[in-house]
Amino acid sequence: MVYKNLVTNIRKLINHQDVAVGDCLPSEIQLAERFGVSRMTVRKALDVLIQDGLLERQQGRGTFIIGKDLKHDNNHLNSFTEHMKMLGKTPHTEVSEFKIIRAPQAIASQLNIQQDDKTYYIKRLRYADKQIIQIEESYLPVTLMPDLTYHHLESSKYDFIEKHANYQIEGCRQTFLPIVASQEFALQLHCDPRTLLMQLLAVSNTTDGVVVDFSVITFNPADYKISYYLKRHPLD
């Protein structure tokens, strides 16, 4: 539909690096002329973006940008807390589960440990300002971090691993999978059940090749986007 294409185009305008939160959009007439659509179509597209929390109409003044889409540019490995701070957001973490389990085979193989070895299971809700952006389920070997506590997990997990457990993280292998939202995910991420979500499977290792963390991170790509810049290394 025409208005959906217009929503995409205006969203790109809002997220452009030269446009800031607080800026006023061009008028509805100017947008209609710019994109070759009717003013009614412009108004319908703006209504969608207002509902998404990106725009606000101010009577007699115009339509103003009040937010941008969250976008994680993966040129470097940063924690969620670090990245939200770089975006000017206030990160907050709610730990909903923290317990020790016996690692099933599927988890043990990711962590390079033996089946039934003691493993932390952690579930955290990751917020940007007041919005849940990620649901993170993590598994960490107990033997590597025997003094990990609930309090440590309320902030950056990487910070604990590197500064308290003294493991230097070298990198992270990431795999993306599409999933359909369960009732639980839909409730927490404020989307309709059966919405298409993304899951990120992340395995973090140290400079010595020790796997310190396996996490499954679920997010709605409508709210949180991840982009990559990959340098080309031609084969000889």
N, C-alpha and C positions, 0 to 999 in steps of 0.2 A: 504494500500500500504506500501511497505517496507520502503520507504523514510519517510513516515509520522510517523512510529514507531521510526525511527531513529531521527527525529526532536524532538520527545518527550524525548528520552533518552539523547540526547545532551542538551536539555533544562534543564533536571534534573541535569546534570553535571554542567551547568552554574550556576544554582541556589543553588548548594550545599554550605553549610556554610563555608566549607574549601577553597572555590574558591572565589577569589576577582576580582572586576572590575580592568582591567589592565593586568590580567594574560593572558598568551598565551595558546590557546588550543593545545592539541597534534596535530601532523601533520595529513593530510588527510590519509596518509598510515597507521599511527598508529590507527586512528579512525576506518578505514576499517577493520584492523585486530582485534581490540578490539570488534567490534560489528558484525563481520562476514558478512560484506557487501562489495560491490564493491566501488572503489574510486569515480566512477561517482555518485553513490548513496549518498556518503558522501558529495560531492560537492553540489548536489541538496539540501540536508538537510541544509547545511551551508548557501546556498543562501536564504532559507526561514528565517533563524534566523538573517541574515544580514538585510533583509527587515523588520523584526520585531524590529530592533534597538538594538539587543543584542550583535551582533558581528560586527567586522570590519576587512577586509583583508588589510594587509600592504605588499606591494610588496617586496619580498625578505626577509621578516621577519616572516610572518605567519598570523594566524587569532587570533585576540585579543578580549577579552570580554570588551564591552563598556557599558553594562547595564544588569540589572537583572529584572525579572518579579516582579511587585509590589505584595506583599502578606501581608495581614492584619491578624496577629495572634491574635485571640480574646480570650485572657486569662484575659484581663482587659478592662474596658470601657474607651477608649480614644477618643478625638475628631479627626477629619480628620487632622487638623493642627498639633496636637501633634504627630500623627502617622507618617505623612510624614517627620517630623523633625527627628524622631527616625530612619527612613530609609535613612536619609541623603539627602532627596529631599527638594527642595524649594517649599513650598506650596503657592498657590496664589488663591484668590477667586474673581470671577467676579459676582457682583449682577446684574442680568438682569431684575428682577421684585421685587418691594417692595410696597405693598399697603395694605389697610385695607378692608376686605370683611365681609359680614354677613355669619356666618358659616352655610353651608348646614348640613343636618342631619347626613350624613356620617362622616363629619369632627367633628361635635359637639360630636358625640358618642365616638370618639377616644380621644378627649380632656376632656371628662367629663364636658361639658358645655351645655348650652341651645342652641337649634337651633336659628339662627339669631344673636347670640352674636357676638360682634365685635372680629375679628380674623385677625392677620397679615398673609398675604400670601407672601411668599418669594421664589424666584427662584434664585439659585446660581449655577454657573459653578465652579467646584473644580479642580484645576490644580496641578499636580506634575511636577515641572520644567515648561516646556512649553506645556505639554500634558493635555488635559481634561480627567480626570479620572472618575469624577462623575457629574451627573446632579441631583441637590437636590432641591426638592420642600417641603417647611416647612410651618407649621401652628402653631402659638403661640397665646394664649389668650391675648388680649390687656390689660385686667384688671390686669394681673400679671406683665406686663412689659410696662407701659405706656410711658416710655422714650426711648424705643428702636428706634435706628436711622439706616439709610443706612450705615453710617460709621462703626457702631458696627459690621455689618454683613460682612464687608470686611475681617474680621479676624475670630477668633473662636467664634462660637455661644455659646458653653458651657462656654467659658470664660466670656462672658457677663452675662449669666444666673447666674453663681456662684459668680462672683466678683462684678457685678454692681447691678443685681436684688436681690442678696443675697438669692438665692435658692440653696440648696445643692443637687446635683443630686445623687440619690442612685443607679439607674440602668436604664436599657432600655430593653423593650420587642421587639424582632426582628422577623420578618416574611419574608421569601424569596419567591418570585414568579417569574417564567420565563415569559418573554414577547417577542414579536416579534418587532424588531426595526421599529419605524415609520420613515417617511422621515426626520422629525426634529431631532430625536435622532440619526439617521444614519449620518446626516450631522455634528452634534456636536461631536459625538464620533468617527468620521472618520471610519465608517464601512459600509458595504453594507446594503441597505434596506432589511428588513426581516431577518437580523442576529438575532440569539437568544441572548437576553440580560437578565440580572437579575435585579429585583427590590427588594429593601430592605425597608420594612415598619417598622419604628422605633418609638416607643412611650416611651418617657423619663419621669421619675417621680422622685419626691423629696423624702427625707427621711420621710416626712409626708404623702406621697402617692398622692401629687398633681401632675397632669400631666402638664408639662411645654412645651412640644414640641411633635408634630407629624410630621414626615418627611417621604417622599417617595424618595428614592435614587436609581437612575438608573445608571448601569455601565455595561461595557462589560467584562465578565469573562476572555476573552482572554488577557485583559490588566491589570485587577485588581482582585486578588483572596483573598478570606476570608477563613481562616481556624479556627477551634475551637478545644480547648482541654477541654473535659468535665470529671470532676472527678466523679468516681462512688460512689454512696451512696446507699448501699444495704438496702432493706427493712427488718426490723426485722421480 
